[in-house]
């Protein structure tokens, strides 16, 4: 059987700047393994597609679309579980440092078993993440200034929050101005005087809307991280917390604006944070009718409880949120899922997901205009 995948496919997936075959370490080494694993995922996807077509699965209306989705998901899942070993061979051929056989299943993706919660991985097996590095035994006190990526968040939050500690424009009844949100450069402004401009002027301040996602994503953007934008033209906005949590449920994000790290242990997460290696967003979906999802940005992780599947049932952290009264910094903040509520906690989430943000290559631009989409 011949699979329609050419050698050029691997070259297209290889990280830019990789030349020659000399062994490499660090970030480039991980990028090589990730590129090789993606190539193996493509091979496995084609293999699954061929087997599925012979079994005549997903016939009828929409069958082709569902079949393609099945092929891609199964190919990625098989590769992330270790695949056929093709990624390991390709990675070493491209110059990656050899890895022991016992680690090859995760290392093909630049991953490590270190840092994962000890609970069973069923239900969250796809929530794998880049190796978060060694545990820091004596971490700084909570509230201390941090280096690196979370240090960026601390400085951006200091600029966004007034001396009182609460920025009321980010509250439900607050009104945002052009100085509060940035319009992406590829999204045009509505023509002054047009019907679109008149219709959108009533919602562009988001007065009367919950703004937790707007606050979290704007804080991330100001700190120099990639943020997702939904929509196009004159109407755009950030995804809401429920949409973000559901998007992260399979361990990946549309647009690849971050990495899902939900399954990482407290020690691994907080160690990576204090080293300055990662910055983390937390999002929860609406688990009970009548409740809303919520979103925040983590400064430090204090504790995480999980159920038998490894899913988060309770997390305690320090960080920033846009709450009903405004944007603010919180300490010992507790989120829980349905059935695990405690007094004072933000309760009734269907799921809680953690997302490591990607730093932008270029510094963020200054705010120019508020978005026109009105649904946080």
N, C-alpha and C positions, 0 to 999 in steps of 0.2 A: 504493500500500500504506500503510495506517495502522498505526502502531506504538502499542501501549497504554501510552504514557508521557505523563503529564500535566505541565503546567508546575509543578504543586505538588510534583512529585518533586524538582525542582531546589531549591525553597525548603527542603525537608526536609533536603537535603544541605548547604546553605549553612552556613558557620560562624556560631555564635551571636554576636551583637553587631555583625554587618555591616549597616549601614544606609546608604541613599543610594548615590550613584554616584561620589563623589569618589575620585580615585586614592588607593590605599593602598600602603604599602611594608612590608617586613619580614615578620614571622610572619603577620599577617593577610592580606597580599598572597598569600603562599604558600597559606594556607588556602582563599582564594577559588579559586585555580587547581586545588587538589586537589578541591574540591567540584564545580567545573565538569567536571573530568576524570572524576570518579565518575559524574556525570550522563551524559556521553558514553559511558562504559562500559555504563550501563544501556541506552542506545539501541542500542549495537552488540550487546549481548547479545540484545535483542529481534530485531534484524536476523538474527543468526546462528541464533536459534531458528526463525525463519520459513524460512530457507533449509534448515536441517537437516530440518525437518518435511516439506518438499517432496521431500527426497531419501530419506526413510524410513530414516534412520540410527538405530542403537541400538534395534532391535526385539528382542522376546523378553523373558525374565525380567530385571527390573532395568533395562530399556532406558530407561524414563522418568527414573529417578534419574541414570543415567550421561549421558543427554542434557542434563539440567539442569546437571550439573557441567561438561559440555563447553561449553555456552552461556556460562556465567559465566566460565570460564577464557578462552575465546576472546575474549569481549567485553573483559575486562580487558587481555589481551595486545595486542589491536588498539589499544585506547586508549593504553596505555603506549608503543606504538611510534609514536604520532603521531595515530592515528585519522583522522577526516575533517576535522579542524580545527574541529569544533564547540566543543570545550572552550576553545579560544583566543578565539573570538568571545564566548562566554558569559562568560568570565572578565573580558574587557575591559568588557563591558556591565555587569558587577557592580562595576566600579571598579578592577580589577587594573591594574597598570602594564603598558603595551604591551611586548611582547617581540619581538625580531627573528625573522623567518621561519626562519632557520637553527637556532634554539634551541627552536622551538615543540614539537617532539616530546617532549622531556623536560620543558620548562618547564610544560607543561600539568599535570604532577604536582608542580610545585614542585621539579624536579630540574635538575641541571646535568651536562654532560659532564665538567666539571672534577672531578677526584678519582677518576675511574674508572681501573682498571688498563688499560694499553695493549693487553692481549692480546685476542684475539677473544672476543666475548660469547656465543657459542653455548653452551648448557647453563646459563648463569648470567644470561641476558638479563633475567630477571625479578627478579634481585637488585639492583634499583635502589634508590636512597636519596635522601633529601633532600640538597640541596646542602650539602656540609660546609664551604663557605666557603674563604677564601684560605689558601694554604700559609704557615706560619710559618717563616721561614728560620732563625732562631736560637732553637731551642726550649730550654727549661730542661734542666738535667742530669737524667738518670734518678735517681729517688729523691727529687726535689724535691717539696715540697708544691704542690698544684695548686689553682686556683680552680674555682668552678662545680660541675658535676655529678660529675666524677671526684674533686674535693675532698671531696664528700659521702661517696664510697666510702672514701676514705682515712680520714676521721674515724670512720666506722662500723666499719671494720676494726680501727682502733686500740682501739675499745671491745670488740670481740668477741675479740681475741687477747690472751693474757696477756703478761707481761713476757718469758717464755721464748720467745715467738714462735709457739708451737704450742698450739692448743686441742684436747686429746685427745678431748673428747667428740664431735668431728666426725669422728674416725677410724672405721675399720671396726668395731673392738671397743668404741668409746666408746658411752656411753649418754646420750641427750639428756633434758633435763628441761624443765619448763614455762617456765623462764627462757630457753630456747634457741630455741624456735619459737613463732610466734604462730598462734592459731586465728582464721581469718577471722570477722568478727562475724556473718555469715549462716550459719555452720555450727554447729549446736547440739552441746553436750557430751552424751555418753552418760549415761543415767540411772544414778546410783550403785547398784551391786548388780544391775544388769540383766545379762542374758546378753551383750549387746553390750559392756558395760563390762568384764566379766570376760575376754571373748575379746580385746578390744583392748588390755588392760593389758599383755599379753605382747609387743606389737609397738610400742607407742607410743614407747618409748625408742629404737627403731631399732638396738639393740645387735646386732652381727653383720651389719649392712647397710652397703654403701658409701653415703656421704652427700654426695657431691660436689654433686649438684643441690640438696640441702637447704641446704648451706652457701652456695652461690652465690645462691640465691633469698632466703635469709634476710638475707644481707649486702645485697643489692639492696633488700629491703623496709625494713631498718633505715636505709638511706641515703635513703629516701623515693621509691622507684621502684615502679611497678606490677609485680606478679608474677602469673603465671598459677596458677590453682587448678583441679585436676581433681577430679571427684567432687562429691558433695553429701551432705547429712544428716550422719550420724555418721562416715562414711568419706570422707576427702578426702586429697589430697596434691599435691605439685608434679610436673609432668611430668619424666620422666627425660631424660638428655642425648641418647639416641638419638631419642626422640620429638620433642624440641625441634629437633634437627638436621634430621630428616626433615620436620617441619612447616615449617621455614624454607627448604626446598629450592626451593620455587616462588616465593620472594621475598616471601611474606606469612606472617603468623602468625594462627592462630585466636585470637580475642579481642583482636587488635590491641594486645597489651601491649608491643610493641616494633617496631622497624623493622629489616629485614634490610639490613646494610651490607657483606656479604661481598665485593662486587666493588670496594669503595673501595681506593684506593692507600694504601700505608704513609704517605706524606707527608700525604695528606688526612686520614686517620684520626688520626694522632698530632698533627697541627696542631689539629684540632677538640677532641681530648682536652685538650691543654695550654691552650687557650683556655677550657676549661670548658663547651663547647657540648654534648658528648655523654659518655655513660658506656656502656661496651661489655661485653657478656657473650660468652664464646666457648664453643661446644659442638661436640662431635664424636660421630658415631654409631659403633656397633660394626661395623667393616668386616670383621672376621675372626671366624669361629665360635670361641667360647671366650673372646673378648675383650669388654670392656665399653666402653660409651660413657663420656664424661667431660665435665665442665663446669667452668668457671672464670670469674673476673671480671678484666677487663684494667685495668691501671693505665697502662701505656705499651706502644706497639707498636714493636718494633725492626726486624723484617724480615718479609716475606711472599714466598714463592715460589709460582708458579702453573704449571699445565700449559697445553697449547695451547688448552683450552676456557676458561681463565680461572679454573678452580676452584683453591682453595688446596691446595697439596701440603705446605707447611711454613710455620709461623708461629713467630716468636720474640717473646716479650713478657715484661713484668713484670706481676705481678698476684697474685691470691689463689685458692687451691684448697683443697677438702676432700680430702685424700689419705688413704691407708690409715692413716697414723699420726695424722692430725688436720688441722684447718684451719690454714693458714699463708700467709705471703707469700713469693713466689718471684721471683727475678730471672733474666733470660735463660732463661726456660722455653721449651722447644721442643716443639711438637706436629707430627706428620707423618701423612700418609695412607699407606695400604698401598702398599708398593713404594718409599717415599721415606724410610725410616727412617735415622736416624743414631744413634751411641752416645749414651746419656743422654736421648734424646727419648722423649716419650709417643707411641707408635707405633700402627699398625694401625687408624687411623680410616678409615671409608669415605668420609666427607666432613667438612669443618670449616666451620662457619658462624659469622658474627659478627652480633650483634644489639645495636642501640642501644636502651637502655632508655628508657621513658617516665617522666618525673617524675610523681608523684602530685600532685593539686591540694591535698590536705590532708596534714598531717604524719602519718607512720605511727603506728599505735597501739602501746601497750606490749604485750609478750607476755602471753598469758593462759592458754594451754594448748597442749600438743603435738598435732600432727595424728594421725589414726588410721589413715591409709593407710600401708602398710608397704613399698611397692616404690619405692625411689629411682630 
